[in-house]
Amino acid sequence: MSTGPGLGWPDRADESPDDQPSGLGGPGEDETAAAGSDTGAKGEAGPGAAPSGHAMWGNTTSGTAENVGYVPTNTGAQPPPGPRKGPSQGESELVREALKDAKVSRETAGNALTMMSGRREKEWPRPAQCRVMTIANQKGGVGKTTSSVNLAASLAMHGAQVLVVDLDPQGNASTALGVEHHAEIPSIYDVLIEDMALADIVVPAPEIPNLFCAPATLNLAGAEIELVSKVARESRLRRALDAYETEKFDYVLIDCPPSLGLLTVNALVGGDELLIPIQCEYYALEGLGQLIRTVDLVKAHLNPKLNVSTILLTMYDARTRLAAQVAEDVRNHFGDVVLNTVIPRSVRVSEAPSYGQSVMTYDPGSSGALAYSEAASEMAHRGAAK
């Protein structure tokens, strides 16, 4: 039985190679067709292939459109017999149209690395005084810790001195920065509960110069209850920061837990600016009003200097109209405080912490790294302009 350059369908063996389809991705994708010919010669899909009529979700190349839009790639799935009509499933015109407007969706890994190396040579403007920024949103899973770590890493890679204060009992920011945070390590818990000096717990991040971390341990999980009986329980972090030499830093980023408890209130009292990461989905908007009301209460009674200076749109899925609608609603309501850069969904961003790294060092050419670099650049230039 003869096979064409595509998948070798038996009922089309008498056609010339030019008349047979070349794989699943349409004309001009001979490389993927060659990969599929080994399995197609038997008339069956290879191991792991999706059922007939379903798109395969294959490996993607970092920094390309596949990262941003999760476009299926061709890995040998068998199409149903008969002539092909139009683009294959998963590569519709709607997906291509959506990806056309997605930020950094068309960057290749090679170009991305060149861009990142070129940017590292230039230092971004540094603020006149230390910017203490609280990164908070009581909804979980919106990218608070991811944004804290990657913005901090990007700023540090461009000449800024940055401290990350991990105020989340899960200690994910400490993990992502490669900092030890087991029970015996002095942590932010000791600062809040035992009145330890912040200088005694701050350690450098091993992967990136100029980046430091005040780690969190599981002991912090009980701090909410222990703080209740403490004097000035809402301002204990503020007092620790005031006693510390924060002027040697350009940025202090405080990563908050997903709640509006005493830890988050301490962060709001301790910071001068509030950065709110907002996931581009409807549920993320529901709790935003409650967060703003809490901020107003903190401003009225505890920290009049606090202001919402930055809003970052995260987990943007360019394939959906909902993401674009949420982004538009947020921009209409909050105006210029919303960064122009949006953070796309990226597998590389999720993988990086498992290696004790930020995405900036784990895969600097990925779409997530490029987006966080652009967002950090916006933050730096906006702060310098004020």
N, C-alpha and C positions, 0 to 999 in steps of 0.2 A: 504494500500500500504506500503510495507516494505521499509526501507531505509538502505543503507550501512553506513559505517563510514564517507563517503565523503559527497556528495551533494544529494544523494538519487534519482537517475534518475529512472523514472518509467520503462523504457524499459530494465533495468538491475536488476529488483527486484528479479529475480530468481537466481542471482549469489550469491555465498558466499561472505561474507564481505571481505575476503582476495583478491578476484578477482576484486573488485570494486576500482576505483582510490580514493586516500585519499586526497581530496581537490585539490586546483589549484597549489600547490607548489611542487608537485611530491611526491614520496614515502618518508616516514619518517617524515612528517609534520602533525602529528595527532592533535596537538593542534589547528592549524588553521582549520583543517577539522571539529573539533567539533564545532568551532564557526560558521561555515557555514551551519551546519545541520539544524538549526532552519528555515532558509529561504529556504533551498533546499528541505525540505519536501513537500513544496507546488509546487515545480517545477519552482519557480520563483526566480530571484535575489532579494536581500534585497534592502531597500531604499538606494539611492545613488550609486547603482551598475552601472558599466559601461555597455554600450551596448555589446551584444554578440560579442565575437571576439576581444574585447579591454581589455587591462590590467587595473587593478585597481591600483590607487596610494594611498596607505594607510599611516597610521602613521608610523613614523620611530623612531628608538631608537638612541639617540644621541651617537656619537662616533662610530657608526657601519658603515658598508659598505653602508647602505641605505642613510646616510647623504652625502656621497661623490659621489656616482654614481646614486642616485635617483632610486634605484632598487624597482620596484613595490612589495608591500607585499600583502598577501592574506587576503582580507576582505570580502569574501563572494560572488564574482562575479560568475555567472553561465556559465560554458563552454558549447560549442555546443555539442549535443548528439553525441555518437560514441566513439570509442576507442581513447585514447590519444596517440600521437606520438611525442616523444622527449620532451624537456623542455617546460614549458608554456611560453606564450608570455611575454616579459619583463625580462625573466631569461635565456636568450640565453647564449650559450658558449662564444660569443663575449663579452658580458657584464662581465661574470665571469673572462674572460682573462684580460679585461681592468682593473677590480678592483684588480686583483692580484698584479699589480705593483703600485697601487695608494698608496701614503704615508698616513699613519694613517687610512687607510680604514677599517682595520680589528680590530681596538681597541674596546673593549667593554667599556661601561660606568664605570663599576666597576674598571677595570684595569686602565682606564684613571685617575680616581680620585686618585688612589693609586700613580700613577706616578707623578701627579701634587703635591700632598701633600709631596712626597719625594723630589721633586725638590725645593719646597719652603724652605726646611730646609737648602739648600745650596745656598750661595750667589754667583752669577756669578762675574767674574772679572770686576772691574770698571776701566774706562779709566783714564789715567794719568791727563788729563784735560777735561773740559767740551766739549762734542761733540755737536755742533749746526748743526742739520740736517734738511734740507728743503725737504718736501715730496711733489713732484709736478709732474703733467702730465696734459697737457691742455685738454686731452680728459676726459669727464665726465663718471662717473660710473665704474671706473677701480679699486676703492678701496682705494683712498687716505685717506679719513677720517677714514674709517674702519681700515686701516693699522696703521694710526697715533695713534688712541686710543688704539688698542689692543697691539701693540708693546710697547707703553708707559706703559700700565697697567702691561704687563708681566715683563718688566724691573724693574718697581717699586716693584713688588711682590718678586723680587729676590735681593732686597737690594739697588737698584740704586735710586738716587734722580732725578726725571724727571719733566720737565715743558713742557706742550703742549701749543703752541701759536696758537689759532684758528684765521686764517686769511681769512676764508671763510664767506661771508655775511650770508649764510644760518645757520651758527652756529651749524652745526651737531656735531662737535667734543665736543662742550660745552654740548649739549644735552646728548650725549653718556656718558659723565663723570659725569652727574648729577649736573652740575653747572648752576645756574640761569643766564639767558642772555636776559632778557627783556629790553625794551628801557631805563629804568631808571638806569640800572646797568652800572657802569664804565667799559669800554671795550677797546679793542685794537683800536677801532676808535678814542677814546680820546687820545691815545698815538700817533697815526699817524697824526691826524689833529690838536688836541688841545695841543700837547706837554706835556701831562700828563706823569708822571713817571710810568714805567712799574710796579714798586713795589706797586703802589696804586691800581692796578687792578687784580693782581695775587691772586687767591684764591685756597685753597686745594680742591681736589676732595673728596667728602664725603665717597665714598665706599672703597678707597684704600689708605693706608698710603704711604707717600713719593711721591705722585703724585699731581701735581699742574696744574692749567689751567689759561691762560689769555683769557677770553671769548670774543666772537664776538657777536655783536647785528646787527639788520637790518640796523642800521645807517651806517654800513660799506658798504652797497650797493652803497651809494653816494660818497664813498671815492675816487673811481677811477677818478671822475670828479673834486673833490675838491683838489686832490693831484696835478693836472696839474699846478696850480698856485703857489704851494709851492716851497720854495727854497730847493735844494737837495732832490727832491721828490723821487728819487730812493733809497736813503739810510737812510730814516727816521727810519725804523725799526732797521737798524744796529746801529744807534746812540742810540736808546732806549736800545738795548741789551748791548751795551758797557757801558752805564751808570748804568746798573743793575748789581747786584752781581751774575752773572751767574756762577762764580766759585763754588758756593755752590750746584750747580746741576752737575750731571754726564751727563745728556742728555737734550737738548732743541730740541723738535720736532716741526717744523712749518708746519701746515696744510694749504695747498693752495687752492684757488678756481679753478674751471675747466676752466682756460683761461690763456693767456699770457699777461695780462694787468699789470698795475702798482703795484697791490697788489702782484702778483706773482714775478714781478721783485724785489720788496722790499724783498720778502722772499729769492730770489736767492742771492741778495746782502748781506742779513743778515746772511746767513748760510755759513758754511765752507764745508759741505758735501751735496750731493744731493742724495736722495733716490727716485727712480722712480718705482712706482707700474705699472705693465703691465698686462692687462687682456689677457688671453690666447686665443685671437681671432684675426682675420686678421685686423679688423679696428683699433685695438689698436696699430698696427705697423705703420699704415699710417702716423699718426701725430708725431711719435717718432723723425723723422728726423728734423722736425721743432723745437721741444723742444731742441734737441742737438745743433742746430744752435743758438738758443736763449742763451743757456748756454755758447757757445763759445763767443758770443758777450759780455755777462756779464763778463766773465773771462778777455776778452781783454780790457774792458773799465772801469769796475766798481769793480770787485772782483776777483783778480787774484788767490786767495786761493781756490776758488770753484772747487770741483772736483766731478765727478759721482762716489761715493764710493759703492753704493748698488743698485741692481735692484731686485725687488721682483715680482715673477710671481703669479698672483692672479686669482681667479675664475677658477681654473683648473678643467675641466670636464674629468674624466678619461675614459669616454665612447667614446670620440671622438678622431679620429686620428689628427684632426686639432689642438687640444690643445697640443698634443705631438709635432707636427710639429712646431708650434709657439714657444714652449719652446726650441726646438732644435735650431731654427734659432736665437733666442735671445742669447742663450749660445754661439753659434758659433761666433756671432758678438761682444759680450761684454766680453766674457771670464769669468775670476774669480770674477768679481764684482757681478755676478748673484748668489744669495743665492741658496744653494742646496735644501732647503725646498721650496715647492710650497704650496700655500693656496688653498684648495679645495672649491668648492661651498658648502655652509652650511646654512641651514635655521636658525640655532641658531645664527649665526653671524648677520643675518638681523633682528632677533627678539630682540636681546639684547638692542639696543638703545631705543626701545619703553618703556623699564623699567628703563631708565636712567642709564644703566650699560654697561660695556664692556662685551664681551663674556667670558672673563677670570673669571668674578665673576658670570655672569648669568648662564653659563653652562660649568664649567671647564672640564667636561669630553667629550665635543663635539669634533668632528674632527677639527672644525675651531679653537677652543681654543688650542688644541694640536699643530696644525700647526703653529699658531702665537707664541706659546711658543718656538717651535724649531727655528723659524726664529729669534726671539729676542735673543735666546741663541747664534745663529751664529753671529749675529751683535756684541754681547758683547765680544765673544771670538776673533773675528777678530779684533775688536778695541783694545783689550788688547795686541794682538800679534804685532801690529804695533809699 
